[in-house]
Structures are given as structure tokens and as C-alpha cells.
Amino acid sequence: MPFNSEGVSTEGVALALSGGGYRAVLFHCGAFLRLNEMAILSRVARISSVSGGSIAAGRLALKWPDLAMDAQGRFDGSLLDQVIGPLRRFCGQALDVAATLRGALNPFKTAGDELIQAYRSKLKFGVPLKDLIAKGPRFVFNATNYATGTSFRFSAPYCGDYRIGLIYKHDFDLATAVACSSAFPPVFAPIELDVDPSKFEHTLGADLFADEAFRRRLSLADGGIYDNMGLETVWGRYTTVLVSDGGKPFELNPEPGGGLKQLSRVADIGLNQALALRKRFLIDAFQAGKKAGTYWGIGTLVDDYGLGLESLEVAPAMTAKLRSMRTRLNSFSEQEQEELINWGYAVCDAAIRSHASELVEAGTSSAKFPFPGRKMS
């Protein structure tokens, strides 16, 4: 549901991380770096994510207790060593084709099972999700429930879908949460989880709770199918919302084709319309002063923020190149990784300083590309 049950926002900052495969992971890494320099990252109360955003958030959640912080609220080099570095190494490995093939060749495992195992072995996500209850933000990993057509949310204190109820005493691990959130169809989805239906508790609005079939087996897929910005779980809950969007912009095509291509095009148009409506609602609320915060997207031009020479220079041609980059879970080169991190850093900086400057701590250093050797203009 788009708003919390009380209908009142809590004072604080929330961060929403979109999907978009490895591309989004790297884009969000750049945002993490700049938010950290501004001493905003450590003050975030909730991080809501889908798909590629959940991969990035998962590593941040796992290592949050180990990150050393200075007196100004900035993490030291441990953010690079414990979060950004491992995510970069992960994004340098091909995953989608390999997992699909292993799932196809093994009658006892699906591609989704292989995805879960890859997160456990390569990113160390095998820890119980409930163990993430500690100092720091609430991490919410969003999947889409095929059975109910709504978001299924994984978090440390509880998991569930507002139509079927919540599980407070759950035993999901971080790998399962991130995998369900990033199980894009038709390659990895659905991931089916058998659950003891008695573990669910009835909650206000759970109109499907009475039908045990909805609680016995969960059929889950990429959270981006329902909400590709991960916006719904933060919008009505916090006074300030920051949105990092590395998702795939809609591609114009003068020759959309027919047959199966036409069916794919119809699906893309439907998803784009839903995303466009959410984005319009978001921007309108910011502009009308109904909500504090800001949005930055992989297709946004830095010049649109009106900072002029105060912003990092990124050429429109570079923006176009990065926004059209693939969203698969296959190997990204060192150059691709560094350009995407630079871009996430630059556009996050411009968005924050233009529309949420009140969040920036005094003494914040001027923006400098994390990888200055990569030409961005």
C-alpha cells in the first residue's frame, strides 16, 4: 500500500533504489559514495530496493555494522573496501546465462535456486535476514507476488504482502530476499517458496488471508514488475525521500515489429506507463512542496539541475551511452563500471545540491569523480 497505516510521515530520510541489473548496482554505488561524502548515507532511516538496487542494498546491509564512521557521520575507506569493491567484483562476473544453464541441466534446481546460491557464495548473503536488526537503517527488499499482483516485502522484523498478512517469525536469509527481488522473468522467475501458512498473521487489509493457498506457496519475481523505483515502501512513511533510478528508460523504436516482438512491446509500454505515472507523481509532489527530497535518474542530464559550472561536467552523449547500456547480470568491464559509478556520483551530487541542500553537512568537500581518469565530457 502506498501509505502507512497511520497516514503520517515519520521525520527522517528514506532512500529508494531502483532495479536495472548490474547497471543499476554500479549506478547506485556512485550515489552511495557521494551521499557518504555529504554525511547523508549514515543518517538514512530506511532503504527500500528492488532488483539491481537490492543487490547493492544487500551488500550495504550486510556490512553496515562493520563500517567505521568519523565524527561528522561519514564512513571511512571501509565503504569502498567492504561494499563497493565486492560489488564491483561481482558485477565483473557473468551470472544470468550461467545460472540459467545450470538450472536447465539440473532437474532438482531452477535458475532461481541457482541465483540464490550465487548470492550466498559470491556476496556472502547466506546470513539470516532477521539478524540485520541492528543500528542503522531498515532495509526493505521488494519482490512481486505473482499470486496477488502486489509487492511482497522482505525485512528483518517481518516479511509479507498486505493482502495475505505478515510473517514475524521468519527464517529467510538475505540471499533469498535479494534473489526474489531480482528474479527477472522469464529467466529467473518465479522463485517458489514453500511456507508454513500458520506463520502468517492477519493484518489490517489482508483480504486474502482466509484462503490458505495464498500463504502456503509464494510465487515471487522481480520487484520491479510492480514498482521499479522501490518507492511504495518509503513514500508515505518519511518526510524526506531520495530516489536513485538506474532503471531502463523506455526505448523509442520506429519499427517495433510484429509477432512475439509485438507482445514484448506491449508489455514494455504497459510497464513504462506505470513507471511514468509514479515518476510524475513523485516529481509533482517535490515541486509542489508536498514532499521533501529529490530524484536522480540514469537518463537525467546534469544541466537540467541548473547548477552550471558548479556541477561535474558530463556530456549528453555520455549520458545517452550509459542510459542505453544493458541491464543484464553479465560481465561489465572495468571501464563500464567506472563510468557508471562516476555517473551515479555526479547526478546524485547535482540532485542533492539542487533540491535537498538542507541535508548536506557543513564542510562537505566539493564533488570529484571517483575515477577521474575516465573521460565523462
N, C-alpha and C positions, 0 to 999 in steps of 0.2 A: 504494500500500500504506500502511496506517495507521502503520507504524513504520519507522524507518530500518534499514538492513541490520545495523548493529551492535547494535540494540536498546538503546542507551544514549543518554540525552539529553545534549545539549551545554549547558553553563552559558550562560545568556543569555535574552533576552526576544524572543518572536516575537509578531507581530500578524496576526490573520486578519480580513479584510474581506469581508463577505457581499455577495451580489447584492441587487437591488431597484431597478434602473433609476436615473433621476435622483434619486429619493427617497433611495436608499442613498448616492449620491455626496455629497449635501448633508449627510446624517446623519453620514457619515464625516468630512466637513470639520470639523464641530463637534468630533468626537473628536480630530482632528489638533491643533486649537487648544488643547484642554485638555491633551493629552499633551505638547505642546510646552511649555506653561507649567510643567508638572511636571518638565520636563527628562527625560522618558521617550522621546519620539519619536526623538531623536538617538541613543539607546542601543539601539534595536531592531535585532536581528541579521537578522531575516527578516520580510518582509511577503508573506503569501500572500493572493491575492484571486480573486474570481470576479465576473463580470458588472459591475454598477454599481460594486462595490468595485474592480474592475480599472481602471475609468476614473479613479477617484480616485488609485489607486496609480500608474497610468501617468504622470500629471502630476507626482506627487511624485518618482517615479524619474527622470523627465526633468530636473527642476530641482534635484535633490538636490545636485549639485556646485556650484550657484550660490548655495545658501542660506548666509548668513553666520551664524555661531554665536558666542555670547558665552562667557565663561569658565565659566559654570555649565552649559553644554550646551544652551542654548535658542536657537532660531533667532530672528532679529530680524524686522522687518516684511517681509522678503523672502518669508517663508512666505505671508503674505497677498497680496503683490503677484505672486509668481511661481506660486503653486499655487492658493490659494483663489479669488482674483479670476478667473483664467481659467476655472476650473471653474464658477464661478457664471455667467459669461457663456455658457459652453457649455450649461448647464442652462436657460438662458433661450431656447434655440432649439429649435424642433420638428425632430426628426430621423427618428422612426420612419416616419411617413406619407410624408414627402418621399423618403426613401431607398427605400421600398417602391415608390412610383410610378416613380421614375427607373429602378429595376431592372426593373420590369414593362415599361416603354416602350423599354428598350434591350436588343436581342437579344444583345448581346455582354457584358452585365454583369448580375449578380444583385444583389439587395438587400444581400447580404453584401459584395459588392465595393464597393457604394456606402457601406456602413458603414466599411469600411477607409479609403476615400478621405476620408470626413468626418473621421475621426480624424487623418489626415495633414494636412488643410488647416486644420481648426479648432483642433486641440490640438497641432499640430506633432509628431505621433507618427511621422514618417517616418524616424526615426533607426534605425540597425541595433541590434537588441536586444543583440547581443554587446558593443556599446560601453557598456552600462550596468555593465560590470565596473569598479568603482572603489571608493573609500572609501564606506562606507555599507552599508545592509542588502542582502541578497539579495532581489530582487523575483521572485516566482513568480506567473505569470498562468495560471490553471487553466481549461481548456476540457473539454468532454466528448467523447470519441471514440465516435461512433455505432457504429463497426465492432466495437469491443472492449467497449463498455459501461463503460469506466473513464475516469479522468482523464488528459488529455493536458496536460503541463506545459511552459510556455514560461519560460525563464530565460536569463540572459546566458551562463553556461557551457555549458548543454546544454538540449535540448528532447526530449520523448519521452513514452512511455507504457510502464509497466513490463512490459507483455505483449508489446510489439513491439520494444523496445530504445530506445536514445538516439542523438540526433544531437549530436555535439560541435562539428562544423564546420558551423554552420547560417548561413543568410543571411536569416532572418526579421527584419522590422522590428517596432518597438514597436506600430505601428498594427495589424499582422496579429495579434499576440499578444492585444491588448486586444479587437479585434473578434471573434476566435474565442471568447474568454472571455465576451463579452457578446452573442453571436448567439442571442437567444432565439427559440424556434420558435413558430409556423411562419413568422414574419415574415422573420427574417434567416438562419435555419438551414436546411440546413447550409452552412457555408463549406467548399468543397472545395479542398484544396491538393495540387498535384502535386509530388511529392518524388522525388529520385533515391534509390531504395531502397538503393543501395550506401553511402549516407552514414550509415545506421543501424549502430550497433554492438551486438552481442549483449551483454546484461547478465543477471545472475542473476535467474531467474524469468521471462525473456522466452520464454514457451512458444509464442508465435505468430510468433516471428522467422523460422522456416523457411518460412513462407508469404509470399512476396514481395508478394502482393496487398495485405496489410495495411500494407505500407511504401511502396507506390507512390502511392497516393492517400489522403489523410486527409480524413475527413468529420467536421468538428468543429462543435460547438454550445456554447451557454451552459454554463459550468462549474457553474452552479447546479443543473443537471439531476442531476448526480452528487453534488455536495457544496456546498450553498448557503451554507455558512459559510466555505468555503475552509480548513477545519480540518485535512484529512488531511495536507497537506504540512508542517505545523508540529508536530502533536500529539506525536509520538514523538521529535522532534528537539531540542526546547529545554525547559529546566527550568521556564520561566515562559511561559504562553500567555495573551494578551489577545485577546478576541473581540468585535468590533463588528458587531452584527447589525441591518442595516436592511432585512431581508427581509420579505416579506409574510406576516403571521400568517394562520393558517387561518381562513376566514370561516364562521361558523355560519349555516345557512340552513334555516328550517323548510319551505321549498318549493323543493327542489333542482331540480325539473323533470325532464323526460324527453328522449328523443331525443338530439340532439347535446349538449345541456346535461348529460345524464346521463353521457355519455362524458367530458366535461370534468371533471365532478365526481369521477368515478372516478380520473382522473389526479391531480387535486388531493389526494385522500385518500391515494393512494399516496405522493406526494411529501411530504406532511405527515407521514406515518408515519415515513419515513426521516429527515426532519429532526428529528422529535420524539425519535427514538432517539438520534441524535447529540447532541442538546442534553441529554438525560437523562444520557447517558454523561459528557458534559462536566461538568455541574453536580455529579453524584455524585463524580467524581474530585476536583473542587475541595473539596467538603465533607468528603471522606474524607482530605484531605491528601496524596493521591497525586500531585497536580499543583498547582503554584503558579500564580496568575493570577486572572482574573475574566472575567465575561461581562456585556455590556450589550446590550439589545435595544430596538428601536423601540417595542415594546409593554410594556416594563418600567415599573412605577411607581416613581418616586424613593423614595416612602415605604417600599417593600419593602426598601431597604437599611438602614433603621433609624437614619439619621443625624439625624432630627428637624430642628430649626431650623438645623443646620449645613449642610444641603443647599439647593440652589437650589429655589425653590418652583415646581413645575409641576403644574397642576391635572389630575386624572384625565380630565376632559373634553378637555383639550388633548392629552393622550397618546392618547386614543381617536381624536381627529380626525387626528392625524399618522400613527398606525399604519394607518389606513384610506385614507390618501392613495394615489393611483395610483402604479404602478411603471413607467410608460411612459417612453419617451425623447421626451416632448413638452415644450412650454414650461412652465416653472414660474415663477410670478410672484415679484416681489421679496419680498412678504410670505411666501409659501410657503417660499422659500429661507431667509429669515432665521429663521423659526420652526423649520425643520428643523435648521439649524446650531445654533441655541440649544439644541434638544432633544438633539442628539448630544453637545454640550458638557456639558450638565447631567447626563445619565445616565452618561456616561463618568466625570465627576468623582465622582459618588456611588459607582460601582462600584469605582473605583480606591481611593478612601479607605476604603471598607468592607472590601475583600478583598485589596488589594495595596498597602497603605500603605507597605510597606517599599521600594517603588520610588520614592516621592515624595522628591525632593531637598529638603533643608532650605532654608528661605527662599522656598518656593513661595507665591505670592500666593493669597489667598482667591479662590474662584470668582466670576466676574462674567459675566453673559450677554454674549456678543459683540455682540448687538444689544439693548441694554437698553430700547429704545423699543417692542419687541414684547411685548405682554402675554402671559405664559405661565401665569398663575394666575387 
